Amino acid sequence: MIRRLAIIGVGLIGGSLARALREAGEVGEIIGCGRSRENLEKAVELGVIDFCTHDIGEAVEGADMVFLAIPLGAMKEAFAAMQGHLAPGTVITDGGSCKGSVVADARAVFGEMPAMLVPGHPIAGTERNGVEASFAALYRNRRVILTPMEETDPQAVARVRRMWEACGAEVSEMSVEHHDEVLAATSHLPHMLAFGLVDMLARMKENDEIFRYAAGGFRDFTRIASSNPVMWRDICVANGPALSKMLGAFAEEMNELAQTIAEGDGEHLLEVFSSAKAARDRFVDGLDDDSAA
């Protein structure tokens, strides 16, 4: 059981972790930290956290588990703010969608990879933000990826694994590099397609008419374009190399598809569509949709 949990960033991700652990009876006291006074007060009012503060150093003092649920661009500053305030044996983990930048920020601040830092990523979320969007079942039957380094204490990894399993999640481990490559393809690229499509259509002169007649398929596909812009800016910057590679590969696929359509090659179109349908039915169909980062 976690005696005292400090959550830095009490929104959908951090708030849902707090709710899930409370429901499971796996946490004692929860301290929430963030910049928005209104959001923190709402979190206390809803019973998601017990106390709140704007000071990261104050939040982590006495905590035996610290969870960072903040934009990737804020990680380095957060690590610096907790220096000198962590108790011996305090485990630190996070929910960032890119692990390479988290590891790099930790090394830059602490001078080495802290043994008690376990980089992690819950593959769950919605397009909604704030503590009021949080709910206890968010991680139930979802995947959580941990990316421990050689320096990471195995006991710290075990404690973080237990935390997520208490929330009902399925926990796996992989290298930082592999994680960032996989997420660039399966999460980051789809979000870029949604953002790019909506932005392109919004800049067209007749955009009002286009959006007025948008059908269910358009709304479903572009729903994730309502996700937090700051978070996704940081993800793009942090995972630039892997994401750029995937975008380039997709651009080539779209150019080939455009050429096939221009040539009226129905046979090749049927091959592409049939192959895509078979792949999705095999690997994705039956899974709940989400807009996780």
N, C-alpha and C positions, 0 to 999 in steps of 0.2 A: 504493500500500500504506500502511496505517496503521502508523506506527512504534510508538506507544504509545497504547493505548486505555484510558480510564478509564470504568468502568461503575459508576454510582451506583444501586444496587439490583440485586443479582445473584439474581434469581428466574427465573421462567419466561421473561419477555421479555428481560431483560438477559443471562441465561445462554444462551439460545438464540442471541442475536446473537453472543456470544463463540464458541460452538461452531461456528456457521456460518462465521464469518470464519476461524477456525483451519482448518477443513476446506477452505476455499477458498484457503488460503495467503495471505490478504490482511491479516494482522495480525502484528505482532511481539510486543510485551509487552502483557499485559492486567492492569490493576490493578482490583480489585473493592473496592467500598465499601458498607457497610451497617451496620445496627444489630445484627443477630443474629450473634453470634460463631460459633455452631454452624453457621449457614448458610454463612458465609464460609469457615470451615475445611473444610466439605464441598466447597465450590466449588474450593478449592485441591487437596483430595484427589482430586477427579474430573478435575482438569486443565483445568477451565473457565477459571480465572484463574491467574495466576502468583503474585501477591501480594495481600494484603488489608489493609485499614485501616478504622477507624471514622471517620476524619477526612477530610471531603470536601476540605478545602484540601490536605492531603497527597496525596490520591488524584489530584488534577488537575494537580499540579506536574509539568511536563515532558511532559504529554500533548499530542498533536496532535489528538486527537478525544475528546470527552466525550459519553457517552450517559446520559441520565437516565431510569431505568426505575422511578420511584417514584410513590406516590399524588399526585394533583394538589394535595392539601392540603399536601404537603411541598415543593413546587417553590420557593416563595419563600424558605424557609429554606435550601434547597440553593444557590440562586443567591447568597444572601448569604454563605454559607460559602466559596464559591469565589472571591469577590472578592479581588484582590491575589495570587492564586496561579496565575492563568492566564498561560501564555506567549503572546507576541504571535503571532497567527495561529491560535491554538487554536480549532477548530470545536466548537460545542456544539449538540447536538440532543437530542430527547427522544421518548418513546413515548406521551405522554399522549393520552387519548381526547377531550379538549376543548382546543382551541387558544387560544380567547379568554382563558382564565384564565392560561395559560402566558405569553402575550404581556404581559398586564397585570402579572403578577408580575415579569417581566423588566424592564419599564419602571420599576416601583416600586423595584426594587433598584438597577439600574444608572443610573437617571435618563433613559434613552433605550433604544431597541431596539438591542441590540448587533449590529453588522454581521456577526459570525461566528456568531450564533445562528440556527439553521434549525429552526423548529418542525416536528415530524413525527409521524406516527401509523401504525404498522404494523397493518394490519387482519388480525390473526392472534392466536390464543391458544387456551387450553383452560380448563376450570374448575379445573384443578390449579394449585398454587402451589409456590414454592420452587425452588432450583437443581436439585434432583433430578428435577423435572418438565421441565426444559429439554431440547431436542433440536435438532440442527443443521438439520433439514429444516422447522422450523416456518414459515419465511418463503418456502419454495420455492413458486413460482407463486401467491403471495399479493400483495395490493395494499398498497403503502405510499404514504400521502399526505403530501406536503410542502406547507407553507403559508408560504412566504417572504414577508416584508414588503418594502416599497419600500426600506427601509434595508439589507436583507440583501445581503451580498456574493455576487455570482453564482458566484464560485469556491468559496465555502463550500457553496452549494447543490449544485454539481457534485460536490464531495467526498462529501457525504452521499448523493447519488444513486448514486455509484459504490459506496459502502459497502453499500447495500441491494441493488443489482443483483448484487454479489458473493455475496449470500446467496440469490440466485435469485428475488428479488422483482420485481414490476412496479411501477414508480414513476410517480406522476402528481402534478400540482400543482393547487392551487385556493386560493381566498381563505380566510382564517380563518373569516369569517362563514358562507360556504357550507359549509365542512367541518362546522361545529358543527350546522348545520341538517340536513345529510344524515345525520350520525351519530346525531342525536336520533331520527330516523325509523327508521333501519335497524339500529341496535345498541342504543342506550340504551332506547328504548321496549320492544323485546322482553324485555330484561332486567327492566324494571319489571313487565311482565306476569307473568313467571315468579316473581319475588320476591313480588308481590302475591297471586298465586293460591295459592302454597304457604303463605304467612302466613295467608291467609283460611281455608284448610282446616285448618291446624294449630290454629286457635282454635276450631274447631267441636268440640262435645262428643264426637262419635263419630269423632274424627280418626284413632284407631288403626285402626278398621275401614276408613275411607276409604283410608288409605295401604296397608293390607294388600291391598286389592283393586285397587290402581292398576295399570293395564296398561302396555304398552310405550309407547303414545302419551303417557301422562302422564309417564313417566320421560324420554322424549325431549324433550318440550316444557319440562319444568321443570329439566332438567340444568343450565342456566346459573344457576339459583338457588343452586348450590353455589359460585359465584364469590366472590371476595374481598369481604366486606362493606365494609371500609374504603375500598377502591378505588371501589366503586360509590356509596358515600355521597359521596365527593369529586366524582365525575362528576356526580351529581345537583345538587350545590351549584354546581359550576362551570358547568354547561350548563343551569341552571334555566329561563331564559326559553324557549329552543327546546324543551326537553323537556316543560315544562308545556303548551306549545301543542299538542304532539303527543299528550299524554295527554288533553287536553281533546277533541281531535278524535276520538280512539279511544273515549272515553266516550260521545260522541254516537252513534258507530257502534254501540256495544253497546246503547245504549238503544233505538235504532231496530230492531236485531235482536231484542231482547227483546219489543218491541211486535209485531213481525211474527210471532214464535212464539206469543205470547199470542192473536193473532187467527187463528192457524191458516192463515196465508197461504202455502201451500206453493209457489205459483207464484213469489212474490217471493223466497222462500228459495232456490229452485232458481236464480233469476237471480243472487243474491248468491254462492252457492257456485260456480256455473259461471264467473262472472267472476273470482273469486278463484283458482280452479284454472288458468284460462287465463293469468292474470297471472303466477302462480308458475312454471308450466311454461315460460313464455316467458323470464322474466328470471332465475330462480334454479335451476331443475332442472338437475342435472348438475354443480353446484358443490359442492365439499366443504364440509361443515358445520364451523363452529367456534364458539367462544364468545368471540370477540374483543370488546374494548371499543371 
